Amino acid sequence: MTSAHTTPLIIDVRSPGEFATGHVRGSVNIPLDRFAQVIAEAVPDKSAPVILCCASGGRSGMACNYMQRMGYQQVSNGGSAGAVSMQFGLPIDRL
């Protein structure tokens, strides 16, 4: 018996310029400096699984803490975009 696997929403909190140089396929770019203003609209379902990433895990850690304080239940810091790419078997795309 297999269980249904839902790929979480991957949010990259780096700047648009950093995102363009390489990001996980299917990820959404919400820069940390705009994060608080747009996250509730971008992810209205507080039970949706979300993985955050950036260059090293520092900025995504801040975003993760913010989302947890807002009541999101399945949010985690994936660290770098490269680490998330390997964890989910998704390629890195460049704009």
N, C-alpha and C positions, 0 to 999 in steps of 0.2 A: 504494500500500500504506500503510495506517495502522497506527500502533503503539498498543497499549493504553495509556491514560493513567490512572494511579491518583492520585486526589486524596490528598495527604498528610493525616495527622492534624494538625489545627490545635489547639494548646494555648495558651490565654490564661492568663498567669501573674499577672494583676492580681487585686486583692481581689474578693470576691464583689459588693461594692457597685459597684465600677467596671465589672465584667463586666455587671451588670444594666443599666447605663446605655447599653450598646451593645457588641455583640460580633459577630464573624464567624459567619454561619449555619453550624451544624454544629460549631463549635469547642467544646472541652472546657475548663472552668475548673479549673485547678490552681494556687491561689495560691502565690506564691514562698515564703512562710513555711512551707508544708506540702510543698513540691515534693520535697525529698530523701526524705521519709518515704513518699511514695506513687507516685513515678514508675515504679519497677520493676514495681509491680503494675498500674499504669494502662497501661503500654506494655511488655509482656513481650518482644516481638519486637525485638531490638536492630538488626535490618536494616530495620525499617519506616520509611518516610519520615515525618518529623515537622517541622512548621513551628511555631516559637514566636513569640508576639507579646505585647505589653503596651501601655502608653500611648505610649512613645517608642522602645523598643528596648533600654533599659538593663537592665531586669529580665529580659527574654527573653534578652538576651545572657548574663547570668549563668547562667540555666537551661540555655542552649545549651552553654556551657562545661562545666557539670556533667554533662550527658548525654554529651558527647564523652569526658570523663574516665571515665565508666562503660562506655564501649565502644559507644555507639550510633553507627551508621555513616552514616545519612542524616538528620542533624538540622541545621536551619539557623535562624538568627534572621531572622524576617520583618519585624522592626521593629514599627511600630504596627499595631493592629488595622485601621485604615483602609487602610494600605498593603497588608496581606494581602488585605483585601476587594477592592481594585482588582486586585491581581496575579492572583487566581483568579476574579474575576468573581462573587464571592459577596456577597449583601447583608448589611448590618448589621442584626441583630435586637436588640430591647430586651425585657427581661423585664417 
